[in-house]
């Protein structure tokens, strides 16, 4: 069966379009150094510092829709005990625990070590964000968020306890932390005051 040239061109163009995926618009909170990796069903912006001498990689993975931190910390190549070099950092995807590389190798999280720039009283959330909160009055808390990867402060703001949850915000141990909301281990939440 032969196709007219215009039909063949349309079929090839359609096939190329289906196979192509484009990075979404970069949220303002995602650094320019982060590289988008994903497919038609979504992806993430991944930012890893390459290993120079075998040291771990400092990596942060950002939600590609809103720029929230998905995970942050130190990573090393699974089973190799070293970080990935620049030529090895070709990202596949991230699953909340690991960063998968295109060559089927995996960067796995290294046990968290508090960066020197993170205050001693700051607590680590499951997504790799250190949270340092102090009461500013009876209902408000002044909180700073730091990335576990490098200790970089990413946000400071005023938060209040979400009273609609009927859970007091006495224990401020974070579960998941981002700029707009700090979910607590106690099932309560601190929400950003706008």
Secondary structure, 3 states (H helix, E strand, C coil): CCCCHHHHHHHHHHHHHHHCCCCCCCCCCCCCCCEEEEECCEEEEEEECCCCCCCCEEEEEEECCCCCEEEEEEEEECCCCCCCCHHHCCEEEECCCEEEECCCCEEEECCCCCCCCCCCCCEECCCCEEEEEEECCCCEEEEEEEECCCCCEEEEEEEEECHHHCCCCCCCCEEEECCCEEEECCCCEEEECC
